[in-house]
Amino acid sequence: MHKHKDNPEVIFFCDPSECPMHPFDKKQIVFTGALSTMTRSEAAKKVRVFGGIMQGAVTQETAFLILGDKRRGISTKQLKAEQLISHGIDIQIIPEADFLWLISMHKE
């Protein structure tokens, strides 16, 4: 914790240069199912802009599993994520619409 140099009334709980700017920052991301709004390659580029790391498979290090709108049923990636979640691993399973909202945030 430290005080802002220009205004001693403002207190930060971490150094602003070290605070993550986006939920994807330094997080491992996996996609399952085709996206309806962009290709997987385009989506991967957007994830990397926000500091995210693309993975091909769900592991204990996965932070987000993005569910494409054009999927047929529950994929093996989703089943694996749900299994890991049931064992206490923190994985966020989010639909494509929420992914689009997250990547619409401006990188500051």
Secondary structure, DSSP 8 states (H G I E B T S, - for coil): -EE-SS-TT-EESS-TTTS-SSTTTT-EEEEESB-SSS-HHHHHHHHHHTT-EE-SS--TTEEEEEE-SB--S--HHHHHHHHHHHTT---EEEEHHHHHHHHTS---
